[in-house]
Amino acid sequence: MKAVLCKEYGPPEKLSVEEVPDLTPGKGQVVVAVKACGVNFPDTLIIQGKYQFKPPLPFSPGGEVAGVVKSVGEGVTNVKPGDPVIAFASWGGFAEEMVAEAAQLIPIPPGLDFPTASAFVLTYGTSIHALKDRAQIQPGETLLVLGAAGGVGLSAIEIGKILGARVIAAASSQEKLDVCREHGADDLINYATEDLKERLKELTNGKGVDVVYDPVGGSYSEVALRNTAWNGRYLVIGFTAGDIPRIPLNLPLLKGCSIVGVFWGAFAGRNPGGNRRNLLELLGWLREGKLKPYISATYPLEGAAQALQEIMDRKVKGKVVLLT
């Protein structure tokens, strides 16, 4: 089979596409013939040795795939060869085959294509866990989404609206904000041309926002935290800006607010039942047309380095997907 390989930590151009042996499932595992694989920001970290997990070299990045069960290991009864499934893991997806735990597979609903299925689990799984489980957002509350035109940002806009929030989307260009508006954002802030602090005060009449969804980090994090309402919740999603902010801890004291970490991968491993319930709820919303995953570009496996570089350069709107 063909696979994108990381043989040494470094930038995307270090990756290679090579022929490797076909995979064999172990006990409780399946081999999925990959049809599409979502490309995500953690993939840019794992190839540089900067992620929480460091797989042994060489490895294939990518952990969010849609495909067809090719073979099953000992004890697997929930799926059979030929079943279309969504599978997720920490790595291994940028390839024509991936090994996955059978217990973590999700059947692809009828009518859902492979690219859309592959662009769904990580972003929407993160956002429903963040907004429902961690922030416990309530109807009528105000949600600020930073980096709102990215994959997790757009999913947070859509889920925030479903849960009854007023959504303020912040992004770095009008083109990106137009996409946010199309996905349901109520108000828009261009933080490349507008003062984030002043616009938040204006839009909330000085009250501040109830929930901040921050996958960006960097210079906007403290501004957003300072503009939370009393009993606000600041959700730490990630650091696509590259800089991890140093937050003065007197701020949550003075604001009576909470800084809440969101690590969907760990949640999925520690609470598989809760994660499955969330994903089934998401799939229900998807069938009802309430969620509209946005794929801005697709690439062959040979284009993996380009796709990753686009994410690192923060040029991507929505998701990009590799097709095998």
C-alpha positions in Angstrom: 0.0 0.0 0.0 1.0 3.7 -0.4 1.6 5.8 2.7 2.8 9.3 3.6 5.8 8.8 6.0 7.4 10.9 8.6 10.9 9.5 8.9 12.4 12.4 10.9 10.7 15.2 12.8 10.5 18.4 10.8 8.5 20.6 8.5 6.0 19.1 5.9 8.5 19.0 3.1 10.4 16.3 5.0 7.5 13.9 4.4 7.7 11.2 1.7 5.2 9.0 -0.1 6.3 5.4 -0.3 5.1 1.8 -0.7 4.9 0.0 2.6 3.6 -3.5 3.5 -0.2 -4.0 3.9 -1.5 -3.9 7.4 -2.8 -6.8 9.6 -5.3 -6.2 12.4 -4.6 -7.4 15.9 -7.1 -8.6 18.5 -10.0 -6.2 18.7 -8.8 -4.2 15.7 -9.8 -3.7 12.1 -7.9 -2.6 9.0 -9.8 0.2 7.2 -9.2 0.8 3.5 -9.0 4.6 3.6 -11.0 6.6 1.1 -10.5 10.1 2.7 -8.6 11.5 5.6 -9.1 14.9 7.3 -6.1 17.1 7.8 -5.9 18.9 11.1 -3.7 21.2 13.0 -2.4 18.5 15.4 -1.0 16.7 12.3 1.3 19.7 11.8 2.6 19.3 15.4 3.0 15.5 15.4 5.4 15.6 12.4 7.6 18.1 14.2 7.6 16.1 17.5 5.6 18.9 19.2 2.4 17.0 20.0 1.4 15.2 23.2 2.0 11.8 21.5 5.2 10.9 19.8 4.8 7.7 17.7 8.0 5.8 16.8 9.5 6.7 13.5 8.6 6.2 10.7 4.9 6.8 11.0 2.0 8.3 8.9 0.3 11.4 10.4 -3.4 11.8 10.2 -6.0 10.2 12.5 -9.4 11.1 11.1 -10.5 8.8 8.3 -13.5 7.5 6.4 -13.3 4.3 4.5 -14.3 0.6 4.2 -13.5 -2.2 6.6 -10.9 -4.4 4.8 -10.3 -7.0 7.4 -11.1 -7.7 11.1 -9.0 -9.1 13.9 -9.9 -11.7 16.6 -13.0 -11.0 18.6 -14.4 -8.3 16.3 -18.1 -8.7 15.9 -19.5 -5.1 15.5 -18.3 -4.6 11.9 -17.4 -6.8 9.0 -15.4 -6.4 5.8 -17.2 -4.1 3.4 -18.8 -1.9 6.0 -18.3 1.9 5.4 -17.0 3.5 8.7 -15.5 6.6 10.3 -12.4 5.7 12.2 -10.1 7.9 14.3 -6.7 7.4 15.9 -3.7 9.5 16.9 -1.8 8.8 13.7 -1.7 6.5 10.7 -4.4 8.0 8.5 -2.3 9.5 5.6 -2.2 6.1 3.9 -4.3 3.7 1.8 -4.9 1.6 5.0 -5.1 2.3 8.7 -5.5 0.1 11.7 -8.2 1.2 14.2 -9.8 -0.2 17.3 -13.1 -1.8 16.4 -14.8 -0.3 19.4 -14.1 3.2 18.2 -15.6 2.8 14.7 -18.7 4.7 13.7 -20.9 3.5 10.8 -21.2 6.0 8.0 -24.9 6.9 7.7 -26.5 6.4 4.3 -26.0 9.3 1.9 -22.9 10.7 3.7 -19.9 10.8 1.3 -16.4 9.7 2.4 -14.7 13.2 2.2 -17.4 14.8 4.4 -17.3 11.8 6.8 -13.6 12.2 7.2 -13.8 15.9 8.0 -16.4 15.5 10.7 -15.3 13.7 13.8 -12.4 15.7 15.2 -13.7 19.2 14.7 -17.3 18.6 15.6 -16.4 16.2 18.4 -14.1 18.8 19.9 -16.7 21.5 19.7 -19.7 19.6 21.1 -17.5 18.4 24.0 -16.2 22.0 24.6 -19.6 23.7 24.4 -21.9 21.1 26.0 -19.7 19.2 28.4 -17.1 21.8 29.4 -18.8 25.2 29.1 -22.3 23.9 29.7 -23.4 26.8 27.5 -27.1 27.9 27.9 -29.6 29.3 25.5 -29.3 33.1 25.3 -25.7 33.2 26.3 -23.1 34.9 24.1 -20.3 32.8 22.5 -17.1 34.4 21.1 -15.3 32.1 18.6 -11.7 33.1 17.8 -10.1 31.7 14.6 -13.7 31.2 13.6 -13.2 30.3 9.9 -11.1 27.2 10.6 -12.5 23.7 11.0 -13.1 23.8 14.7 -14.2 27.4 14.5 -17.0 26.8 12.0 -18.1 23.7 13.9 -18.3 25.8 17.1 -20.4 28.4 15.3 -22.9 25.8 14.1 -23.1 23.9 17.4 -23.3 27.2 19.4 -26.3 28.2 17.3 -28.0 24.8 17.8 -27.5 25.1 21.5 -29.2 28.6 21.5 -26.2 30.9 21.8 -25.7 34.2 20.2 -22.4 33.8 18.3 -19.7 36.4 17.6 -17.2 35.2 15.1 -13.7 36.7 15.0 -11.3 36.1 12.1 -8.5 37.8 10.2 -10.1 38.7 6.9 -13.4 39.6 5.4 -13.3 36.5 3.1 -13.0 34.3 6.2 -15.8 36.2 8.0 -18.1 35.8 5.0 -17.8 32.0 5.5 -18.5 32.4 9.2 -21.7 34.4 8.3 -22.7 31.6 6.0 -22.4 29.1 8.8 -24.7 31.1 11.2 -22.6 33.7 13.0 -24.7 36.5 14.3 -21.9 39.2 14.6 -18.5 39.5 13.0 -15.1 41.0 14.1 -12.2 41.4 11.8 -9.3 41.5 14.3 -6.9 42.4 11.6 -8.6 45.8 11.1 -10.8 46.3 14.2 -10.0 46.6 17.9 -11.2 43.3 19.4 -11.6 44.8 22.9 -13.7 47.8 21.7 -15.8 45.7 19.4 -16.6 43.2 22.2 -17.6 46.0 24.5 -19.8 47.5 21.8 -21.5 44.2 20.9 -22.2 43.2 24.5 -23.0 46.6 25.9 -20.0 46.3 28.2 -21.2 43.1 29.8 -18.7 40.8 28.1 -19.2 37.4 26.5 -20.3 34.3 28.5 -18.1 31.8 26.7 -14.8 32.2 24.7 -13.9 29.4 22.3 -10.1 29.9 21.6 -8.3 27.5 19.3 -5.7 30.2 18.4 -3.8 31.4 21.5 -1.3 34.2 20.9 -2.0 37.9 21.5 -5.8 37.7 21.4 -6.3 35.3 24.3 -5.8 37.8 27.1 -8.0 40.4 25.4 -10.8 37.8 25.1 -10.4 36.7 28.7 -10.5 40.3 29.9 -13.8 40.7 28.0 -15.7 37.7 29.5 -18.8 38.3 31.6 -19.1 37.5 35.3 -19.1 33.6 35.6 -17.8 33.4 32.0 -16.0 30.3 30.7 -12.8 30.6 28.6 -12.2 27.4 26.6 -8.6 26.5 25.8 -8.8 24.6 22.6 -5.4 25.0 21.0 -2.6 27.3 19.9 -2.6 27.6 16.1 -0.9 31.0 16.4 2.1 29.1 17.8 2.4 31.1 21.0 1.0 29.7 24.3 -0.2 32.8 26.3 0.9 33.5 29.8 -2.4 34.6 31.5 -2.3 36.7 34.7 -4.2 34.6 37.2 -5.7 37.6 38.9 -8.0 37.9 35.9 -10.2 34.8 36.6 -10.4 36.0 40.2 -11.5 39.5 39.3 -13.9 38.3 36.6 -15.3 35.4 38.6 -14.7 33.3 35.4 -13.2 29.9 34.7 -10.4 28.9 32.4 -11.4 25.5 31.1 -9.1 23.0 29.2 -10.6 21.1 26.3 -8.8 17.9 25.2 -11.2 15.9 23.1 -8.8 13.1 22.4 -8.3 12.4 26.1 -12.0 12.7 26.7 -12.8 10.2 24.0 -10.4 7.7 25.5 -11.5 8.2 29.1 -15.2 8.4 28.5 -15.9 6.5 25.3 -19.6 6.2 26.2 -20.0 9.9 26.5 -18.1 10.6 23.4 -20.2 8.1 21.4 -23.4 9.8 22.7 -22.0 13.1 21.5 -21.1 11.8 18.1 -24.5 10.2 17.6 -26.1 13.5 18.5 -23.9 15.2 15.9 -24.8 12.7 13.3 -28.4 13.3 14.0 -27.9 17.0 13.5 -26.0 16.3 10.3 -28.9 14.2 8.9 -31.3 17.0 9.8 -29.2 19.5 7.8 -28.3 21.5 10.9 -24.5 20.9 10.4 -22.7 21.7 7.1 -19.1 20.6 7.2 -17.1 22.9 4.9 -14.3 21.4 2.8 -12.4 24.1 1.0 -9.9 21.8 -0.8 -9.0 18.2 -1.4 -5.5 16.7 -2.2 -4.1 13.3 -3.2 -1.7 11.6 -0.8 1.1 13.2 -2.7 -0.3 16.6 -1.7 -0.1 16.0 2.0 2.8 18.3 2.6 1.1 21.1 0.7 -2.1 20.6 2.8 -0.2 20.7 6.0 1.7 23.8 5.0 -1.6 25.6 4.2 -2.8 24.8 7.7 0.5 26.0 9.3 0.2 29.2 7.3 -3.4 29.7 8.5 -4.7 29.9 5.0 -7.4 27.2 5.3 -11.1 27.9 5.6 -13.0 25.0 7.1 -11.2 21.7 6.4 -8.9 20.2 3.8 -9.0 16.4 3.0 -6.7 13.9 1.5 -8.2 11.4 -1.0 -6.7 8.0 -1.7 
